[in-house]
Amino acid sequence: MIFIGLIEIATMVPAYFKYQQKFDDKVSFYETDQIAFAQSEIETSEKALKSFFWLKLIYGGLIVMLILAISFISPESILFGIFTALILHLAFAITIDNFGERYTKTYLTELQSVEF
């Protein structure tokens, strides 16, 4: 689990450092053209919702495959522990994605109800 976490940290850190620039770009785009900004955010939110669906579907499929693999492995095997850690990791990822999906749905609903 620690190894998987380190890989995720390594991939997420660059996005963290670019966040302020991305935020500033969004603010300037909003100030320039609010209608185009809203349309862009609606499209982005809809794509994100599709991504959440596919991610959860893939994670669920991987969990099922790992559970099936575990059923053929001895409990003393190192793979048993690795597969169990992966199952837990994927389950936590699905839970986190549920929160992201809920927030994105709320954001999309609010964007669609605002009149510019």
Secondary structure, DSSP 8 states (H G I E B T S, - for coil): -HHHHHHHHHHHHHHHHHHHHHHHHHHHHHHH-HHHHHHHHHHHHHHHHHHHHHHHHHHHHHHHHHHHHHHTS-TTSHHHHHHHHHHHHHHHHHHHHHHHHHHHHHHHHHHHH---
